Amino acid sequence: MPRILILCTGNSARSQMAEGLLKSYDPRLEVLSAGTEPAAQVNPNAVRVMEEIGIDIRDARPKSVELFLGEAFHYVITVCGNAEASCPVFRGAVRRRLHFPFDDPAAASGSDEQVIEAFRRVRDQIGVRFRDFYLAHVRASTPRLRPARQTDIEAARRLLADCALGAEGLESQFPDGFAVVDSGGELVGVAGVEIYGEDGLLRSVAVAPEHRGTGQGALLVRDRLEWAVRHRLRAVYLLTTTAAEFFTRMAFWPVERDDVPEGVRASEEYSRACPASATVMSLPL
Ligand SMILES: CC(C)(COP(=O)(O)OP(=O)(O)OC[C@H]1O[C@@H](n2cnc3c(N)ncnc32)[C@H](O)[C@@H]1OP(=O)(O)O)[C@@H](O)C(=O)NCCC(=O)NCCS
């Protein structure tokens, strides 16, 4: 999940509303906001207009951008108006900088109702702009698991090669029983269960190095086991030279090669791809 920092001057209205709105699209997002000259408190009008749309920012506090200079962000987004001289420049590590200008509603003058209207208008402008940002940048690149398609096979082969895994016989049952993780159109994870009689062979479990350690491997394995249960398989077997500990966490158990059913043993993956030193594991379903 990307880390996002939203900046304005006081961190009391625009950046706080943007933070609340962005989090409302996906609570798993790590969104922070800060200002170059943090105000004493969040503007009560910002709290009020956010409450009107069901987003509670009462506990938010203005923070100094200095707090985050040592941290890395995927996106830093400035939300001050184009005319403001003090629009902050973030000096920390950033993959992408974006500037979405909004007028400062706190600068609005007139009756209380006119001022509140100015806050509502800016809130809604921020909502539209950040929703577009979320759809185009965040959701599109969030890894998603889906059934494999025939057209995924070459990308799956490349991923397996990158992960130092063989792709022998991959085409024999692909895409049936295979799932992939898609990240913005790029294939970053794969796993498949091949069927041999009443048993399954879990093979080609791989996650691109830059996506490891984020739960994609476990997700793929769980998803393939559910698939195997739906197909009423008796047990699932696998061979691994590098990840026995990972599969132990997924409830697989080492078995003797003699205990592996004939059909699984005759498969191309089992007989050709895996060296004799590989650990054979199984999970009864
Ligand atoms: C094995 C692999 C698929 C794991 O994918 P991943 O997305 O990094 O795994 P997850 O993030 O879902 O990890 C789940 C848990 O297993 C642990 N884990 C991951 N890889 C591990 C490994 N190789 N050995 C031991 N534990 C491992 C993680 O630390 C995590 O533990 P946690 O829940 O306590 O944090 C990935 O490392 C990979 O592609 N390796 C190269 C190819 C390979 O060896 N495939 C298996 C042979 S078929």
The ligand as a Tripos MOL2 file, in Angstrom:
@<TRIPOS>MOLECULE
LIG
   48    50     1     0     0
SMALL
NO_CHARGES

@<TRIPOS>ATOM
      1 C1          7.9310  -18.0640   -1.0070 C.3       1 LIG1
      2 C2          7.2500  -16.7970   -1.5170 C.3       1 LIG1
      3 C3          6.1920  -17.1870   -2.5550 C.3       1 LIG1
      4 C4          6.5830  -16.0850   -0.3330 C.3       1 LIG1
      5 O1          5.8750  -14.9570   -0.8190 O.3       1 LIG1
      6 P1          5.6150  -13.6530    0.0760 P.3       1 LIG1
      7 O2          4.5720  -12.8630   -0.6350 O.co2     1 LIG1
      8 O3          6.8780  -12.9890    0.4100 O.co2     1 LIG1
      9 O4          5.0060  -14.3050    1.4030 O.3       1 LIG1
     10 P2          4.0770  -13.6100    2.4750 P.3       1 LIG1
     11 O5          4.3550  -12.1540    2.5170 O.co2     1 LIG1
     12 O6          2.6760  -14.0300    2.2300 O.co2     1 LIG1
     13 O7          4.6150  -14.3110    3.7940 O.3       1 LIG1
     14 C5          3.8050  -15.0220    4.6950 C.3       1 LIG1
     15 C6          4.6560  -15.3920    5.8860 C.3       1 LIG1
     16 O8          5.6830  -16.3350    5.5120 O.3       1 LIG1
     17 C7          6.9760  -15.8100    5.7830 C.3       1 LIG1
     18 N1          7.8590  -16.1850    4.6780 N.ar      1 LIG1
     19 C8          7.8000  -15.6990    3.4250 C.ar      1 LIG1
     20 N2          8.7450  -16.3150    2.6620 N.ar      1 LIG1
     21 C9          9.3790  -17.1820    3.4640 C.ar      1 LIG1
     22 C10        10.4420  -18.1100    3.2620 C.ar      1 LIG1
     23 N3         11.0460  -18.2680    2.0630 N.pl3     1 LIG1
     24 N4         10.8480  -18.8620    4.3260 N.ar      1 LIG1
     25 C11        10.2420  -18.6940    5.5190 C.ar      1 LIG1
     26 N5          9.2400  -17.8450    5.7820 N.ar      1 LIG1
     27 C12         8.8110  -17.1010    4.7550 C.ar      1 LIG1
     28 C13         6.7910  -14.3160    5.8750 C.3       1 LIG1
     29 O9          7.7870  -13.7430    6.7090 O.3       1 LIG1
     30 C14         5.4020  -14.1890    6.4650 C.3       1 LIG1
     31 O10         5.4480  -14.3410    7.8540 O.3       1 LIG1
     32 P3          4.5820  -13.3970    8.8230 P.3       1 LIG1
     33 O11         3.1440  -13.6800    8.4700 O.co2     1 LIG1
     34 O12         4.9730  -13.8410   10.1870 O.co2     1 LIG1
     35 O13         4.9970  -12.0150    8.4780 O.co2     1 LIG1
     36 C15         8.2700  -15.8010   -2.1510 C.3       1 LIG1
     37 O14         9.2830  -15.5700   -1.2140 O.3       1 LIG1
     38 C16         8.8920  -16.2900   -3.4340 C.2       1 LIG1
     39 O15         8.3700  -16.0400   -4.5050 O.2       1 LIG1
     40 N6         10.0670  -16.9790   -3.3560 N.am      1 LIG1
     41 C17        10.7720  -17.4500   -4.5270 C.3       1 LIG1
     42 C18        10.0480  -18.5780   -5.1910 C.3       1 LIG1
     43 C19         9.8430  -19.7690   -4.2680 C.2       1 LIG1
     44 O16        10.7310  -20.1680   -3.5290 O.2       1 LIG1
     45 N7          8.6180  -20.3710   -4.3400 N.am      1 LIG1
     46 C20         8.2400  -21.5150   -3.5680 C.3       1 LIG1
     47 C21         8.6320  -22.7730   -4.2460 C.3       1 LIG1
     48 S1          7.3160  -23.5040   -5.1850 S.3       1 LIG1
@<TRIPOS>BOND
     1     1     2 1
     2     2     3 1
     3     2     4 1
     4     2    36 1
     5     4     5 1
     6     5     6 1
     7     6     7 2
     8     6     8 1
     9     6     9 1
    10     9    10 1
    11    10    11 2
    12    10    12 1
    13    10    13 1
    14    13    14 1
    15    14    15 1
    16    15    16 1
    17    15    30 1
    18    16    17 1
    19    17    18 1
    20    17    28 1
    21    18    19 ar
    22    18    27 ar
    23    19    20 ar
    24    20    21 ar
    25    21    22 ar
    26    21    27 ar
    27    22    23 1
    28    22    24 ar
    29    24    25 ar
    30    25    26 ar
    31    26    27 ar
    32    28    29 1
    33    28    30 1
    34    30    31 1
    35    31    32 1
    36    32    33 2
    37    32    34 1
    38    32    35 1
    39    36    37 1
    40    36    38 1
    41    38    39 2
    42    38    40 1
    43    40    41 1
    44    41    42 1
    45    42    43 1
    46    43    44 2
    47    43    45 1
    48    45    46 1
    49    46    47 1
    50    47    48 1
@<TRIPOS>SUBSTRUCTURE
     1 LIG1         1 GROUP 0 **** ****
